């Protein structure tokens, strides 16, 4: 084999190694980026029950924004993804009703915040609220939230939990976008 042939063979081998290395680096960077986004930017949620109907339906899939509450607190009406207080291995999705330090009274299927005579306006409720419609009285601790499902007649929420409130640190993100079913895809707000 001539010196020129040996050199061409070596260049071809080096070129192949560079190509394989290029693919390995590209794939590794893609995996790192995907893991970063999944763990620090978005959270994926599957909806197994009808507790948030008609806002979110059974079988829907959502993306939540993990960064929504960095430097900012959840607001009343936000739909949040959080660690279920009675079993932190489960994630739940509910709507924020009571904010830290507030009193929340539920009577006759209406919510009153801090002793207000005017009930909270809740256009998102699925139907007339008749089950577990009060009376309830909650004093929301600092750094905690009171959350309820939109389908009040069929929602396992703070009215029934042993650990009633969701600590801010247990909120994983704000639910922002439904991506499945495709025909229903879009913003939740």
C-alpha positions in Angstrom: 0.0 0.0 0.0 1.4 3.3 -1.0 1.9 6.2 1.4 -0.8 8.2 -0.4 -3.3 5.3 0.0 -2.5 5.0 3.7 -3.0 8.7 4.2 -6.4 8.7 2.4 -7.4 5.7 4.5 -6.4 7.5 7.7 -8.3 10.7 6.7 -11.4 8.7 5.9 -11.1 7.0 9.4 -10.7 10.4 11.1 -13.6 11.8 9.1 -15.8 8.9 10.3 -14.7 9.3 13.9 -15.5 13.1 13.7 -18.9 12.4 12.2 -19.8 9.8 14.9 -18.5 12.2 17.6 -20.5 15.0 16.1 -23.7 12.9 16.4 -22.9 11.7 19.9 -22.3 15.3 21.1 -25.5 16.5 19.4 -27.6 13.7 21.0 -26.0 14.3 24.4 -26.8 18.0 24.2 -30.4 17.3 23.2 -30.8 14.9 26.1 -29.4 17.4 28.6 -31.6 20.2 27.2 -34.7 18.0 27.4 -33.9 17.0 31.0 -33.3 20.7 31.9 -36.6 21.8 30.4 -38.5 18.9 32.0 -37.1 19.4 35.4 -36.8 23.2 35.6 -39.1 24.8 33.0 -42.2 22.8 32.3 -44.2 20.1 34.0 -46.4 17.6 32.3 -49.7 16.6 33.9 -52.3 14.0 33.0 -55.8 14.5 34.2 -57.3 11.3 35.6 -60.6 12.6 37.0 -63.4 15.0 36.4 -62.6 17.3 39.4 -61.7 20.2 37.2 -64.5 19.9 34.6 -65.4 21.8 32.4 -62.2 23.7 32.5 -60.1 20.6 32.2 -61.6 17.3 31.2 -60.8 13.7 32.2 -58.0 12.5 29.9 -56.6 15.9 29.1 -52.9 16.5 29.1 -51.3 19.8 30.2 -48.1 21.6 30.4 -47.4 23.7 33.5 -44.9 26.5 33.8 -42.4 25.6 36.6 -41.0 29.2 36.5 -44.4 31.0 37.0 -43.9 31.5 40.7 -40.2 32.3 40.8 -40.2 35.7 42.5 -44.0 35.8 42.4 -46.9 34.2 44.3 -49.9 32.3 43.0 -53.0 34.4 42.5 -56.6 33.6 43.2 -58.0 31.8 40.2 -54.7 30.3 39.1 -54.8 26.6 38.2 -51.8 25.0 39.9 -50.1 21.6 39.7 -48.9 20.6 43.2 -47.9 17.7 45.5 -51.1 16.4 47.0 -50.7 17.2 50.8 -52.0 13.8 52.0 -49.7 11.8 49.7 -46.8 13.8 48.1 -46.1 11.0 45.6 -49.2 12.2 43.7 -49.6 15.4 41.8 -52.9 17.2 41.7 -54.4 20.0 39.7 -56.8 22.5 41.3 -57.7 26.2 41.3 -56.4 28.6 44.0 -59.2 30.0 46.1 -57.7 31.1 49.4 -54.4 33.0 49.7 -52.0 33.1 52.6 -53.4 34.8 55.7 -57.0 34.9 54.4 -60.2 33.5 55.9 -62.4 31.6 53.5 -66.0 30.7 54.4 -68.1 28.4 52.2 -71.8 28.6 52.9 -74.8 27.9 50.6 -72.5 27.0 47.7 -70.8 30.4 47.8 -67.3 31.5 48.8 -66.7 34.5 51.0 -63.2 35.9 51.4 -62.1 37.7 54.6 -65.7 38.2 55.8 -66.9 39.9 52.6 -70.6 40.1 52.1 -70.0 39.7 48.3 -69.4 36.1 47.2 -66.5 35.2 45.0 -67.4 35.3 41.4 -66.8 31.8 39.9 -67.9 31.7 36.2 -65.8 28.5 35.7 -68.0 26.2 37.8 -69.3 23.2 35.8 -72.8 23.2 37.2 -74.9 24.3 40.2 -72.9 23.5 43.3 -75.0 21.1 45.6 -72.5 18.7 47.2 -70.5 19.7 50.2 -71.6 23.2 49.7 -71.0 24.4 53.3 -70.7 25.5 55.9 -66.9 25.4 56.0 -64.5 27.9 57.5 -60.8 28.0 56.6 -58.0 30.1 58.0 -55.2 29.8 55.4 -51.8 29.8 57.0 -48.9 31.9 55.8 -47.1 30.4 52.8 -50.1 28.2 52.1 -53.0 28.1 49.7 -56.6 26.7 49.8 -57.4 25.0 46.5 -60.7 23.5 45.1 -61.7 21.7 42.0 -64.0 23.5 39.5 -66.4 20.5 39.5 -67.4 21.1 43.2 -69.9 18.3 43.1 -67.2 15.7 42.2 -63.9 17.0 43.4 -61.6 15.5 46.0 -60.2 18.8 47.3 -59.3 20.8 50.5 -62.8 20.3 51.9 -62.0 16.6 52.4 -58.2 16.4 52.9 -56.6 15.6 56.2 -53.9 18.2 55.4 -56.1 21.0 54.1 -53.6 23.5 52.7 -51.0 23.4 50.0 -47.7 24.9 51.0 -46.2 27.2 48.4 -43.0 25.1 48.2 -45.2 22.1 47.1 -46.6 24.0 44.1 -44.8 22.6 41.1 -46.1 25.1 38.5 -49.0 27.0 37.0 -51.1 24.9 34.5 -51.0 27.0 31.3 -51.5 24.9 28.2 -53.7 21.9 27.2 -51.9 19.9 24.4 -54.2 16.8 24.3 -56.6 16.2 22.9 -55.3 18.0 19.8 -58.7 19.4 18.9 -58.9 21.1 22.3 -55.3 22.3 22.5 -54.8 25.8 23.7 -54.2 28.1 26.6 -56.1 27.5 29.9 -56.5 31.3 30.5 
